[in-house]
Amino acid sequence: MNVRKGLLGVVTLTVAGLGLWSVVPASANSTIFNTGDAALKGAPQGVDLQSGLDSNYFTIDKTVDTATGDNAASLVTAGSPAGTGNSAIQISKAGVQDSWGAIWSTDQTFDLSKSETASMWIYASGESASNVGDGMAFVLQNGGTDAYSGSGQSMGVWGVADQYFANTNPASSAIQNSWALEFDTYPNDDIPQRGTYWGALLGWTNSSYDFANSSPSSYDVSGPADTPSSQSQITDTHIASNYPGSTDTYTGTSVVGKGKIKNPLNGNMITGNGTFYYYNLQHKGLLDEGATGGSGNLSDHRWHHITVTYTPPTTSGGDGSMTYTYNDKNPDTGLPQASTDYATVPIDLSQFKLSSGQTKVRWGFTGSTGLYSENNLVIFDQIPGEAQTDASATMTTKDSDGNYTKNVSDGDSVSGDSDVKLTYTLERTGGDEDWKSVNGDLTIPDDIDVTSGSISYPDSSYTDSNDNKVDVSKIVAPTSSGSGQTLSVPLADSGLTLSGTQKATVTLYGTVKNVATDSDVSEAAQTSYFVGSNATSTAKTPSFTITKKVDPALAMQLDESKSTLAVNVGGDDAIVEGVAVPSDKTLSNSDITIHPTINGVAQDTVDLDSATSGVLYGFKYAIANDKLTAGDNTVSFYATDPAGDKSATVSTTVTAGTVGFGHTSGDLIFDPTTLTGSGSTIINRSTDWSLNVDDTQTKDSNWAVTANTDGMYLNGTPSSTKLDGSLIYTDADGNTTTLDSSGSPVIASGTSDGTASSTNVAANWTDSTGIRLKVNSGATGGSYSGTINWSFVNSVE
């Protein structure tokens, strides 16, 4: 931070720490952007603050009583790697001197009683050959949206020293009831020495705000360091924190001398003795980010990521803590990376002057420029008081049993033609709000042919109109080698919302392309984005190498077109046909043994001669019907030869169809009726009955439902009085049959169409058809019940 006020210098006027800007070589492993426009175009993905749910999250007061001119802060559009909305907060611009900027959360949303996280990208650099200054600050404060302190070294949050070196209290001009984390691109490291001073007040001040205690890595300086010998200069760009409105943050030092000073009344230079005061600012949790002028780690024309994590007090009246970690994500990929550049400082909640019951404060950014200027930009990927999120990607290939269990890590080799599964997981890990309106923008390695995909939601309420399938036909080919295929995946009609610790997965299946020559092909890691309206997370697939496929010593394949994979339970055997071909063509059918497994249970082995299909190395394997369960059955095979070679496992599904009742009405009730004692009475059903027949039999299978009963008894007890009457069934043609122990009329019949179907056979019954109750004149009053016995003819009972 630099100040454009008054410099109290020695006889020869020098200005320290103002080196020329220089371009940093791209050895820092991330992209350099020499201008603010370029930095915005190449910005990392973040939250769109200009539209949607967060469009009113921030307030920018254009004028503030404590500042001259208009607020320079603004929300600007940024480039989007994910192809969705993205925006940045701009606090200052390069080339604009003596500017100020402040932006605050519209509401008090940073809750000091809970864990909170702010995750953001910052860019703080100049342009051309200019020096940079002064920096910006992330601030928590218990006040309004019109808070600002002063320009220059104060960065809009720290206190401002008197420009005529009078004895003052800088804390009184700072933002009150606050804590600030500064990103200081201009260290003010002038320390006046005792002696004679020639005070040439040429528009500068020598108040030196940038000091650390004697151990810069420590944050535990208590109270004012009023002994200058306990302080050391900070000469590099840096990140640090403290309480701007606390007098303990500032150290005042007096200097007595004789010199020329400017008369503040008329501007004339006068000579005389005087006492001059300068002030130091105590830096807590200091992170030294290297040299000024673009060659350090703060103003080096790169985007940098910082995560600010707050932990509330664990005891009543105790301190919370704040950990800020710098360079913990790669700006080119958005992915986490290891960082040792961090500090943890205590947070004294009494500094915020909270009212009774209050736990939340406002938060935002302030910044300023003086004689020097810079572009100060901020992009949020997680906003305090909103959702905390995470995402990951895994890549697996099939093992010898045909299951996706072989994890692919960075640098692994994968054989061409391998089946592959990509699994992307997105989850809400915490925060105060749901993760809202989330959609996926995937980047898939160049040489994976994706054949299908699916979405797994937290619960059935998220099932979409596409039966949870991913439309892989919308994959866009790579724009250049290594850039990856892209696929936008809408996760719901208006985006997916995740609450609590809910998670969802996107799974893609495909095949790795084979290598045409003996030269391996390297596949780059690819970054995918899951972007919501209030948070964004990234996921990376591993880098890997594709090697040329080596033909196995024993290859096995099933021919489903010749197999009988659909049978009825209790009907015919299933038949699976295939081949098991050895690379050694001197082997005969009797040398090849197949190993079948049905629903995970190993079966007796058999050689190809015993199960031959009539062709060399072909087999036809019969599965006894009684080894199948109703529904889908998984049947797997692998083959071996005398040399001990083993083929990969191949699998198929055999469906054993059935017919039977599905959903029924439960108790079947007839209308309560008053008996007259004269003649018989037919009583109708009291409600519509549901008698669903679920049919999964093979096509053209016939079925029929019959019914009989041994009668109805008083209170449902067979040893008690039997009802004088019977159940009857009347078909649509008016034919009526009695349901008794000797009569079992056909109630319904049908023919299977080969698909799973469900038919309510009682759906078309009327008041004069279907099952009804005939009561004779001898019946006595009471509550009668009985049992109907249903049977399925020409199918499994």
C-alpha positions in Angstrom: 0.0 0.0 0.0 1.4 3.5 -0.8 0.2 6.8 0.4 0.1 10.1 -1.5 0.3 12.5 1.4 3.6 13.8 3.0 6.9 12.1 3.4 9.2 13.1 6.2 12.5 12.2 4.7 16.3 12.5 5.4 18.4 15.2 3.7 18.6 13.2 0.5 15.0 12.3 -0.5 14.7 8.6 -1.5 11.7 6.4 -2.0 12.2 2.8 -1.1 10.6 -0.3 -2.6 9.4 1.2 -5.9 11.0 -1.1 -8.5 9.9 -1.2 -12.1 7.3 -3.7 -13.2 8.6 -6.8 -14.9 7.1 -9.8 -16.6 7.4 -13.1 -14.6 8.3 -16.1 -16.7 5.6 -18.8 -16.9 7.5 -21.2 -14.8 4.9 -20.8 -12.0 2.8 -23.4 -13.8 -0.2 -21.2 -14.5 -1.3 -18.7 -17.2 0.0 -15.1 -17.1 -2.5 -12.3 -18.0 -0.7 -9.0 -18.5 -3.9 -6.9 -18.7 -7.1 -6.8 -16.7 -9.1 -7.5 -19.8 -7.1 -10.6 -20.5 -7.4 -11.7 -16.9 -11.2 -11.4 -17.1 -11.4 -13.3 -20.4 -9.2 -16.2 -19.0 -10.8 -16.1 -15.5 -11.4 -19.3 -13.5 -15.0 -20.5 -13.2 -16.9 -19.0 -10.3 -20.4 -18.0 -9.3 -22.4 -15.7 -11.5 -23.2 -12.7 -9.3 -25.0 -10.7 -12.0 -28.0 -12.9 -12.6 -30.1 -15.6 -10.9 -30.3 -16.1 -7.2 -27.2 -14.1 -6.3 -27.9 -11.0 -8.4 -28.8 -9.0 -5.3 -26.3 -10.6 -2.9 -24.0 -7.5 -2.9 -24.6 -3.8 -2.5 -22.4 -1.1 -4.0 -23.0 2.4 -2.4 -21.8 4.8 -5.1 -21.0 7.5 -2.6 -19.8 7.4 1.0 -19.4 10.3 3.4 -15.9 9.4 4.3 -14.6 9.2 0.7 -14.2 11.7 -2.2 -15.6 10.8 -5.6 -17.6 7.8 -6.6 -17.2 4.1 -5.6 -15.1 2.4 -8.3 -16.2 -1.1 -7.3 -18.4 -3.0 -9.8 -19.6 -6.4 -10.9 -18.2 -7.3 -14.3 -18.7 -10.2 -16.7 -15.9 -12.8 -16.7 -15.0 -15.6 -19.1 -16.4 -19.0 -18.3 -14.5 -22.3 -18.8 -17.7 -24.1 -18.2 -19.6 -22.1 -20.8 -22.1 -20.8 -18.2 -22.4 -17.5 -16.4 -19.4 -16.1 -14.6 -18.7 -12.7 -13.0 -16.0 -10.9 -11.0 -15.9 -8.1 -8.5 -13.7 -5.3 -9.7 -12.3 -3.1 -6.9 -9.9 -1.0 -8.9 -8.4 -0.6 -12.4 -4.9 -0.2 -13.6 -4.2 3.4 -14.6 -6.8 5.0 -12.4 -5.1 6.8 -9.5 -6.6 7.9 -6.2 -9.6 5.6 -6.6 -11.6 3.8 -3.9 -13.8 0.8 -4.0 -16.1 -1.0 -1.5 -18.7 -3.7 -2.0 -20.7 -5.3 0.9 -23.1 -8.2 1.3 -26.6 -6.7 1.2 -27.5 -8.7 4.3 -25.5 -9.7 7.3 -24.8 -13.3 6.2 -21.4 -14.3 7.8 -22.5 -16.2 10.9 -19.9 -16.1 13.7 -21.7 -18.9 15.6 -21.2 -21.4 12.7 -18.4 -22.6 10.6 -18.1 -20.5 7.4 -16.0 -20.7 4.3 -15.2 -18.1 1.6 -13.5 -19.5 -1.4 -12.3 -17.1 -4.0 -9.9 -16.3 -6.8 -8.0 -13.0 -6.7 -6.0 -11.1 -9.3 -4.0 -8.1 -8.2 -1.6 -6.8 -10.8 -0.8 -3.7 -12.8 -0.2 -3.2 -16.6 2.5 -2.0 -18.9 5.5 -0.6 -17.0 3.7 0.9 -14.1 4.2 0.2 -10.4 1.4 -1.4 -8.6 -0.6 -0.3 -5.5 -2.2 -0.4 -3.1 -4.1 -3.6 -2.7 -7.5 -4.7 -1.3 -8.9 -6.3 1.8 -11.5 -9.0 2.7 -13.5 -7.5 5.6 -16.0 -8.6 8.2 -17.8 -5.7 9.8 -20.8 -5.0 12.0 -22.0 -2.0 10.2 -23.8 -0.8 7.1 -23.0 -0.9 3.4 -21.6 2.6 3.4 -18.4 1.7 5.4 -15.1 3.0 4.1 -12.0 4.5 5.8 -9.6 6.2 3.3 -7.5 5.8 0.2 -3.8 4.8 -0.3 -2.2 2.5 2.3 -5.5 2.2 4.3 -7.0 0.2 1.4 -10.4 1.6 2.6 -10.4 -0.3 5.9 -7.4 0.6 8.1 -7.1 3.9 10.0 -5.6 7.0 8.4 -2.7 8.9 10.0 -2.7 12.7 10.2 -1.0 14.1 7.1 0.8 16.8 9.2 2.3 14.1 11.5 0.2 15.2 14.5 -0.5 12.9 17.4 -3.7 11.1 16.5 -5.6 7.9 16.9 -5.7 6.0 13.5 -8.2 3.5 14.8 -10.9 6.2 15.0 -10.9 6.6 11.2 -10.9 2.9 10.4 -13.9 0.8 9.7 -15.3 0.1 13.1 -16.2 -3.3 14.7 -14.3 -5.1 12.0 -11.6 -7.7 11.1 -9.7 -7.4 7.8 -7.5 -9.7 5.7 -5.3 -7.5 3.5 -3.7 -8.3 0.1 -1.0 -5.7 0.1 0.8 -5.2 -3.2 2.8 -2.1 -2.0 4.8 -2.5 1.2 5.3 0.8 3.1 8.6 0.1 4.8 10.0 3.6 5.7 11.1 3.8 9.3 12.3 7.3 10.3 15.5 7.4 12.3 15.9 9.7 15.3 18.0 12.8 14.6 17.5 16.0 12.6 14.8 15.9 10.0 14.2 18.1 7.0 10.5 17.7 6.6 9.7 18.5 2.9 6.0 17.8 2.8 5.8 17.1 -0.9 2.4 15.4 -1.0 3.6 12.2 0.9 3.4 10.9 4.4 5.9 8.6 6.1 3.4 6.8 8.3 4.6 3.2 7.9 1.9 0.7 8.2 3.7 -2.4 7.3 5.5 -4.1 10.2 5.5 -7.5 11.7 6.8 -8.6 15.1 10.2 -10.2 15.3 8.8 -13.6 14.3 6.8 -12.9 11.1 5.3 -16.4 11.1 3.7 -15.8 14.5 0.3 -14.2 15.0 0.3 -13.9 18.8 1.2 -10.3 19.4 -0.9 -9.1 22.3 -1.5 -5.4 22.7 0.4 -2.5 21.1 4.1 -3.2 20.3 5.1 0.2 21.7 8.8 -0.7 21.6 10.0 -0.1 18.0 12.9 -2.5 18.5 10.4 -5.4 18.6 9.3 -4.7 15.1 10.8 -5.6 11.8 10.2 -4.2 8.4 8.0 -5.9 5.8 9.6 -5.3 2.4 7.6 -7.7 0.2 4.1 -8.0 -1.0 2.1 -9.8 1.7 -1.2 -11.1 3.2 -2.0 -10.3 6.8 -4.9 -9.5 9.2 -5.9 -7.6 12.2 -8.8 -5.5 13.7 -8.9 -2.1 11.9 -11.0 -0.3 14.6 -8.8 -1.4 17.5 -6.2 1.0 19.0 -4.1 -2.1 19.8 -3.6 -2.5 16.1 -1.5 0.6 15.7 1.8 1.7 17.3 2.6 5.4 17.5 6.2 6.6 17.5 7.4 10.2 18.1 10.4 11.8 16.5 11.9 15.1 17.7 14.0 17.2 15.4 14.7 20.5 13.7 13.8 21.0 10.1 11.6 22.7 7.5 8.0 22.0 7.5 5.1 23.3 5.5 2.8 25.7 7.4 -0.7 24.1 7.1 -2.3 27.6 7.2 -0.6 29.3 4.3 1.6 26.7 2.7 4.8 28.6 3.4 7.9 26.7 4.5 9.1 27.4 8.0 12.1 26.2 10.1 11.8 25.1 13.7 11.9 22.3 16.2 9.0 19.9 16.4 7.7 16.5 17.5 6.5 14.4 14.6 4.4 11.2 14.9 4.3 8.2 12.6 2.3 5.0 13.0 2.9 1.3 12.4 0.2 -1.3 11.8 0.6 -4.6 13.5 0.3 -7.5 11.1 -1.0 -10.8 12.4 -0.8 -14.1 10.4 1.7 -12.6 8.0 2.2 -14.4 4.7 5.2 -13.1 2.8 4.4 -13.2 -0.9 7.7 -12.0 -2.4 9.0 -9.0 -4.2 7.0 -6.1 -5.5 6.5 -4.9 -9.0 5.1 -8.1 -10.5 7.9 -10.6 -9.5 6.4 -11.8 -6.3 3.6 -14.2 -5.6 0.8 -11.7 -5.2 1.0 -9.2 -8.1 2.5 -11.5 -10.7 -0.3 -11.3 -13.4 -1.7 -14.6 -12.4 -5.0 -15.7 -10.8 -4.5 -17.0 -7.3 -6.9 -18.9 -5.1 -7.5 -18.3 -1.4 -9.8 -20.2 1.0 -10.8 -18.4 4.2 -12.2 -20.8 6.8 -13.8 -19.6 10.0 -14.3 -21.8 13.1 -16.6 -20.5 15.8 -15.6 -20.5 19.6 -15.9 -23.8 21.4 -16.6 -22.2 24.7 -18.8 -19.3 25.8 -16.8 -16.0 25.5 -13.9 -17.8 23.8 -12.2 -16.9 20.6 -13.0 -18.3 17.2 -10.3 -18.8 14.6 -9.7 -17.9 11.0 -7.5 -19.9 8.7 -6.6 -18.4 5.3 -4.8 -20.6 2.8 -3.2 -19.1 -0.4 -2.6 -20.9 -3.7 -4.6 -23.9 -2.7 -6.1 -24.4 -6.2 -4.7 -24.5 -9.7 -6.1 -21.5 -11.6 -5.9 -23.3 -15.0 -7.9 -26.3 -13.8 -9.8 -25.1 -10.8 -8.6 -28.2 -8.9 -7.2 -28.4 -5.4 -3.5 -28.4 -4.9 -1.3 -28.8 -1.8 -0.3 -25.5 -0.2 1.9 -24.6 2.8 1.1 -20.9 2.4 -1.4 -20.4 5.2 -1.9 -18.9 8.6 -4.4 -19.2 11.5 -5.4 -16.3 13.7 -7.7 -16.0 16.6 -11.0 -14.1 16.1 -12.1 -12.1 19.2 -15.9 -11.7 18.7 -16.0 -8.8 21.2 -14.3 -6.7 18.5 -17.5 -6.7 16.5 -19.6 -5.2 19.2 -22.5 -7.7 18.6 -25.8 -6.9 20.2 -27.6 -9.4 22.4 -28.5 -12.5 20.4 -26.7 -11.3 17.2 -24.4 -13.8 15.5 -24.2 -12.5 11.9 -22.0 -9.7 10.4 -21.6 -8.1 7.0 -18.7 -9.0 4.8 -17.2 -7.6 1.6 -14.1 -6.1 -0.1 -12.5 -2.7 0.0 -9.5 -1.4 -1.9 -7.8 1.8 -3.1 -5.2 3.2 -5.4 -2.9 6.2 -4.8 0.0 7.3 -7.0 0.2 3.8 -8.3 -2.7 1.6 -9.4 -3.6 -2.0 -10.4 -6.4 -4.3 -11.4 -8.0 -5.8 -8.3 -10.4 -8.6 -9.2 -12.3 -11.2 -7.2 -14.2 -14.3 -8.3 -16.1 -16.4 -5.8 -16.5 -20.2 -6.2 -18.1 -20.5 -2.7 -19.8 -17.6 -0.9 -20.0 -17.3 2.9 -23.4 -18.0 4.2 -24.2 -20.1 1.1 -23.4 -23.7 0.2 -20.1 -25.5 0.6 -19.6 -28.1 -2.1 -17.2 -30.6 -3.6 -16.9 -32.7 -6.7 -14.6 -35.6 -7.9 -14.1 -37.8 -10.9 -12.9 -41.4 -11.1 -12.0 -43.7 -14.0 -12.2 -47.5 -13.8 -11.8 -50.3 -16.3 -13.0 -53.9 -16.1 -11.3 -56.7 -14.2 -11.0 -60.3 -15.4 -14.6 -60.9 -14.1 -16.1 -58.1 -16.1 -16.6 -55.7 -13.2 -15.4 -52.1 -13.1 -13.0 -52.4 -10.2 -9.6 -51.4 -11.7 -9.0 -47.7 -10.7 -7.0 -45.6 -13.2 -4.7 -43.1 -11.4 -2.6 -40.3 -13.0 0.1 -41.8 -15.2 -1.4 -45.3 -15.5 -1.4 -47.3 -18.7 -4.7 -48.5 -20.2 -5.0 -51.0 -23.0 -6.7 -50.0 -26.2 -10.3 -51.3 -26.6 -10.7 -51.4 -22.8 -14.2 -50.8 -21.5 -14.1 -47.8 -19.2 -16.4 -46.1 -16.7 -16.2 -42.4 -15.8 -18.0 -41.5 -12.5 -18.5 -37.9 -11.6 -19.7 -37.2 -8.0 -21.0 -33.8 -6.8 -22.1 -33.1 -3.3 -23.1 -30.5 -0.8 -20.8 -30.7 2.2 -22.1 -27.9 4.4 -23.1 -24.2 4.5 -26.3 -22.4 5.3 -28.0 -22.7 2.0 -28.8 -25.5 -0.5 -26.6 -25.9 -3.5 -29.0 -24.5 -6.1 -29.6 -24.9 -9.8 -26.6 -27.2 -10.4 -25.8 -28.5 -13.9 -22.7 -30.3 -15.2 -20.3 -29.3 -17.9 -18.1 -32.3 -18.6 -14.8 -32.5 -20.4 -14.1 -36.1 -21.5 -10.6 -37.4 -22.6 -10.2 -37.3 -26.4 -9.9 -41.0 -27.0 -12.8 -42.4 -25.1 -15.8 -43.4 -27.2 -18.7 -42.8 -24.8 -21.7 -45.1 -25.6 -24.1 -44.4 -22.7 -24.5 -42.5 -19.5 -26.8 -42.2 -16.5 -27.5 -39.9 -13.6 -28.1 -41.1 -10.0 -30.0 -38.7 -7.9 -30.2 -38.4 -4.0 -33.8 -39.7 -4.1 -36.6 -40.5 -6.4 -38.0 -37.0 -6.4 -35.3 -35.9 -8.8 -36.0 -38.5 -11.5 -36.1 -36.7 -14.8 -38.1 -37.2 -18.0 -35.1 -39.0 -19.7 -35.3 -41.9 -17.2 -32.0 -40.6 -15.7 -30.1 -41.2 -18.9 -27.4 -38.9 -20.2 -27.9 -37.9 -23.9 -24.4 -38.8 -25.1 -25.3 -37.8 -28.7 -24.7 -34.2 -27.7 -21.0 -34.8 -27.1 -18.9 -32.2 -28.9 -15.6 -33.3 -30.5 -12.3 -31.8 -29.3 -11.4 -28.5 -30.8 -7.7 -29.4 -30.8 -5.6 -32.4 -29.7 -5.7 -32.9 -26.0 -8.5 -30.3 -25.4 -11.1 -33.0 -24.6 -14.6 -33.7 -25.7 -17.3 -31.6 -24.1 -20.8 -32.5 -22.9 -23.3 -30.3 -21.1 -25.4 -32.4 -18.7 -28.6 -30.7 -17.5 -29.2 -32.3 -14.1 -32.9 -31.3 -13.8 -35.3 -29.1 -15.6 -34.0 -25.9 -13.8 -30.9 -27.5 -12.4 -30.4 -29.8 -9.4 -30.8 -28.7 -5.8 -28.8 -30.5 -3.1 -29.6 -30.2 0.6 -27.8 -31.5 3.7 -25.1 -33.8 2.6 -26.9 -35.0 -0.5 -24.8 -36.1 -3.5 -25.5 -37.1 -7.1 -23.4 -38.9 -9.7 -23.1 -38.8 -13.4 -21.8 -42.0 -14.9 -20.5 -42.5 -18.5 -19.7 -45.8 -20.1 -17.5 -46.2 -23.2 -14.4 -47.8 -24.7 -10.9 -46.5 -25.0 -9.8 -46.3 -28.6 -7.1 -48.7 -29.7 -3.7 -47.5 -30.7 -3.1 -47.9 -34.4 0.7 -48.3 -34.1 3.1 -49.4 -31.5 3.5 -45.8 -30.2 1.6 -45.1 -27.0 -0.9 -42.2 -26.9 -0.9 -39.9 -23.9 -4.3 -38.6 -22.6 -4.3 -35.4 -20.7 -6.2 -34.9 -17.4 -9.5 -33.1 -18.1 -11.4 -30.8 -15.8 -15.2 -30.8 -15.5 -17.4 -28.2 -13.8 -20.5 -28.5 -11.7 -21.9 -24.9 -11.6 -24.8 -23.8 -9.4 -26.2 -20.4 -8.8 -24.4 -20.0 -5.5 -21.3 -22.3 -5.7 -19.2 -24.1 -8.2 -16.9 -27.2 -7.9 -14.5 -28.9 -10.3 -13.6 -32.5 -10.9 -10.6 -34.0 -12.8 -10.2 -37.2 -14.7 -6.7 -38.8 -14.4 -4.1 -38.5 -17.1 -3.2 -41.9 -18.7 -1.4 -43.6 -21.5 -3.2 -45.8 -24.1 -1.1 -48.8 -25.1 -1.7 -51.0 -28.1 -4.2 -53.8 -27.3 -2.6 -57.3 -27.1 -4.8 -60.1 -28.3 -5.4 -62.5 -25.4 -4.2 -66.1 -25.5 -7.8 -67.1 -25.0 -10.7 -64.9 -26.2 -14.3 -65.5 -25.3 -17.5 -64.0 -26.7 -21.2 -64.6 -26.4 -23.6 -64.6 -29.3 -26.9 -63.3 -27.9 -28.6 -63.4 -31.2 -28.4 -67.2 -31.3 -29.1 -67.7 -27.6 -32.4 -68.3 -25.9 -32.2 -65.8 -23.1 -35.9 -65.4 -22.3 -37.9 -68.4 -20.9 -40.8 -68.9 -18.6 -40.4 -70.1 -15.0 -41.2 -73.8 -15.1 -40.9 -73.9 -18.8 -38.0 -74.6 -21.2 -34.3 -74.5 -20.5 -32.3 -71.3 -21.4 -29.5 -71.7 -24.0 -26.4 -69.5 -24.2 -24.2 -69.7 -27.3 -20.7 -68.4 -27.8 -17.1 -69.1 -28.7 -13.9 -69.5 -26.8 -11.1 -69.1 -29.3 -7.4 -69.8 -28.4 -4.5 -68.1 -30.0 -2.9 -71.5 -30.3 -4.9 -73.0 -33.1 -3.4 -76.5 -32.5 -5.8 -76.8 -29.6 -9.1 -78.7 -30.1 -12.5 -78.2 -28.6 -11.7 -80.8 -25.9 -8.8 -78.7 -24.7 -11.0 -75.7 -23.9 -12.9 -75.7 -20.6 -15.7 -73.2 -19.9 -16.6 -72.1 -16.3 -20.2 -71.1 -15.9 -21.6 -69.0 -13.0 -25.4 -68.5 -12.5 -26.3 -65.6 -10.1 -22.9 -65.7 -8.5 -23.0 -69.5 -8.0 -20.3 -71.5 -9.8 -21.6 -74.4 -11.9 -19.9 -77.6 -13.0 -17.2 -77.0 -15.7 -17.7 -78.4 -19.2 -15.4 -78.7 -22.2 -16.4 -77.5 -25.6 -16.8 -81.0 -26.9 -19.5 -81.7 -24.3 -21.3 -78.5 -25.1 -20.5 -78.0 -28.7 -22.5 -75.8 -31.0 -21.2 -77.8 -34.0 -18.5 -75.3 -34.9 -14.8 -75.2 -34.0 -14.4 -73.5 -30.6 -18.1 -72.9 -30.4 -20.4 -73.9 -27.5 -24.1 -74.2 -26.7 -24.6 -74.2 -22.9 -28.0 -75.3 -21.6 -29.3 -73.8 -18.2 -31.8 -76.0 -16.5 -35.0 -74.0 -15.8 -35.0 -74.9 -12.1 -31.7 -73.1 -11.7 -33.3 -69.8 -12.7 -35.2 -67.4 -10.4 -38.1 -65.3 -11.6 -36.9 -62.1 -13.3 -33.4 -61.4 -14.4 -30.5 -63.9 -13.9 -26.9 -63.0 -14.4 -25.0 -65.8 -16.3 -21.2 -65.4 -16.6 -18.5 -67.5 -18.3 -14.7 -67.7 -18.6 -12.6 -70.2 -20.4 -9.3 -71.9 -19.6 -6.8 -74.0 -21.6 -4.2 -76.7 -20.7 -1.5 -74.0 -20.5 -3.3 -72.2 -17.7 -4.4 -69.3 -19.9 -7.7 -67.7 -18.8 -10.0 -65.6 -20.8 -11.8 -62.4 -19.6 -15.2 -63.0 -18.0 -18.2 -62.4 -20.3 -21.7 -62.0 -19.0 -25.3 -61.9 -20.1 -28.8 -61.8 -18.6 -31.3 -64.6 -18.8 -34.9 -63.5 -18.0 -37.3 -66.1 -16.5 -40.8 -64.8 -17.0 -43.8 -65.4 -14.8 -47.4 -64.5 -14.5 -49.2 -63.8 -11.2 -51.1 -61.2 -9.2 -49.4 -57.9 -8.6 -51.2 -55.1 -6.8 -54.7 -56.1 -5.4 -57.2 -54.4 -3.3 -56.5 -56.5 -0.3 -59.9 -57.3 1.3 -62.7 -57.5 -1.3 -65.8 -56.1 0.3 -69.5 -56.3 -0.7 -72.2 -53.7 0.1 -73.8 -54.1 3.6 -77.4 -55.4 2.9 -80.6 -55.8 4.9 -82.0 -59.3 4.5 -85.8 -59.5 3.7 -86.1 -63.3 4.1 -88.0 -63.6 0.8 -86.2 -65.1 -2.2 -82.5 -64.6 -3.1 -80.6 -61.3 -3.4 -77.5 -60.5 -5.4 -75.2 -58.1 -3.6 -72.7 -56.0 -5.5 -69.1 -55.0 -4.7 -68.9 -52.0 -2.4 -65.9 -50.4 -4.3 -64.0 -51.0 -7.5 -61.7 -53.9 -7.0 -58.1 -54.0 -8.3 -56.9 -57.4 -9.4 -53.6 -56.7 -11.3 -52.1 -59.6 -13.3 -48.3 -59.0 -13.8 -47.1 -60.8 -16.9 -43.4 -61.1 -17.8 -43.7 -64.4 -19.8 -42.3 -64.9 -23.3 -44.3 -63.7 -26.3 -47.4 -65.7 -27.2 -47.6 -67.4 -23.8 -51.2 -67.9 -22.8 -52.6 -67.5 -19.3 -55.9 -67.8 -17.6 -57.1 -66.9 -14.1 -59.6 -69.2 -12.3 -61.3 -68.8 -8.9 -63.2 -70.9 -6.4 -64.2 -70.8 -2.8 -65.6 -73.2 -0.1 -68.0 -70.5 1.1 -68.4 -67.6 3.6 -68.7 -68.0 7.3 -70.0 -66.0 10.2 -67.1 -63.9 11.6 -64.8 -65.7 9.2 -64.6 -68.9 11.3 -65.1 -72.1 9.3 -66.5 -73.9 12.3 -69.3 -71.3 12.7 -72.5 -70.7 10.6 -72.0 -70.9 6.9 -73.7 -68.2 4.8 -76.7 -69.5 2.9 -75.5 -68.2 -0.4 -72.5 -68.2 -2.8 -70.1 -66.1 -4.8 -71.0 -66.0 -8.5 -69.1 -64.8 -11.6 -70.9 -63.2 -14.6 -68.9 -62.6 -17.8 -69.4 -59.8 -20.3 -71.9 -62.0 -22.3 -74.1 -62.5 -19.2 -73.0 -66.1 -18.5 -73.1 -66.7 -14.7 -71.1 -69.5 -12.9 -71.1 -70.3 -9.2 -67.8 -70.2 -7.4 -67.7 -73.2 -5.1 -65.3 -76.0 -4.3 -66.4 -77.9 -7.4 -66.6 -74.9 -9.8 -63.6 -72.9 -10.9 -64.7 -70.6 -13.7 -62.2 -68.7 -15.8 -62.2 -65.1 -14.5 -59.8 -63.6 -17.1 -57.3 -64.7 -19.7 -54.7 -63.2 -22.0 -51.7 -63.7 -24.3 -48.2 -62.3 -23.4 -46.7 -59.8 -25.8 -43.1 -60.5 -24.6 -42.9 -57.3 -22.5 -43.5 -56.8 -18.8 -47.2 -55.7 -18.5 -49.8 -55.3 -15.8 -53.5 -55.8 -16.4 -56.3 -55.1 -13.9 -58.7 -57.9 -14.8 -61.5 -56.3 -12.7 -61.3 -52.9 -14.4 -64.2 -53.5 -16.7 -66.6 -55.2 -14.3 -70.0 -53.5 -14.0 -72.9 -53.7 -11.5 -74.1 -56.8 -13.5 -70.8 -58.5 -14.3 -67.7 -59.7 -12.4 -67.7 -61.4 -9.0 -70.8 -60.7 -6.9 -72.5 -62.3 -3.8 -75.8 -64.2 -4.1 -77.6 -64.5 -0.7 -80.5 -67.0 -0.3 -83.6 -66.5 1.8 -82.3 -68.7 4.6 -79.4 -66.4 5.4 -79.2 -65.0 8.9 -77.8 -61.6 9.8 -74.1 -61.1 10.7 -70.7 -60.4 9.3 -69.4 -63.0 6.9 -66.1 -63.5 5.3 -64.2 -66.2 3.4 -61.3 -66.9 1.1 -61.2 -66.9 -2.7 -58.6 -69.3 -4.2 -57.0 -68.0 -7.4 -55.1 -70.1 -9.9 -53.2 -69.4 -13.1 -53.7 -72.0 -15.7 -51.0 -72.9 -18.3 -48.4 -71.1 -16.2 -46.8 -71.2 -12.8 -49.4 -71.2 -10.0 
